[in-house]
Amino acid sequence: MRVGQGILDPSHPATKADIRRLPQVDNRYFRLRAVPNGLLELNLESTGSPSWPKVDVWASRITRATESRKESIQEEPNTISQAVSNIPPLFLDFVSPPLLIPHPKGSIPMSLYFSIGKARTHKHATKRRRLRTKIKEAINLIVTRGASVDEETKEMTFNKDEVQKRGHKWILPDWAYLCYPNPEVYLAPYPDLIKALRGSLQQIWDSGMCHETGWAEGEMQMQRGFSSLGPESPQESNKRPHKGRRSQTHDKNRGSSRERDQITSNAGRKLYSSGMNRRLQELLDLTPRKPVNGRPSSKRHKPS
């Protein structure tokens, strides 16, 4: 699946990745997936609100992260993380963008889009609208009021402490959510729907943060002179043969390779030995046999 042209952030590393590997969850009630806002296409017809800020592109985020990393090393050199990733926590904090969308105090912004078709859900617009409203209400209860389900009583409970600690860690910032509801949402009890949404949002959050960390690691390795695919040093990469020399050698031998390809078997093995070629010609009666050890060899003649 390819990313179309005219997207909001062409510098985002997700443009080089497979969209099908981005976070997504599928259950009996809905299918939920998330993509970075940078992959959304720019709509030239819509103007939007002038008070809304522009998209925080990946290149500017990396620039801020690099500058903050230099300042943190000068001020507190002993606080740099020594983990395998070698990425300071402050670097990842700046790579994860802040909440850019204006929102009221005590709320968390979320870019949520729905795809509700008649064939998959219902022909009446009122019932399709009910599917969208019910899912939005359940997400609102989870993020702003800490709604959860008691395993013993199977009833819905609310936790204010959870809202203060991790209320902003349910929704990925600068990501767009796409929801495909199923007809089962219409009659689903709220406890069952909230339980499914809590697991889905948590799974998408973990997967999205994993992608953000991997992209940040790749960018940091490029800045330090390493390849984003492994810990290979530039000195080791210089030992590789040059592609231009290899192509020149291949061009010189191109004529002989074409001649050998004419007697190639189905398995792709080539007959390089002259003795094998001579034996093949004898079997095809193309040339007579030569004397061996001074004795004349039996010659097969074609019938006249």
Order of alpha helices (4+ residues) and beta strands (2+ residues): beta-beta-alpha-alpha-beta-alpha-beta-beta-alpha-beta-alpha-alpha-alpha-alpha-alpha
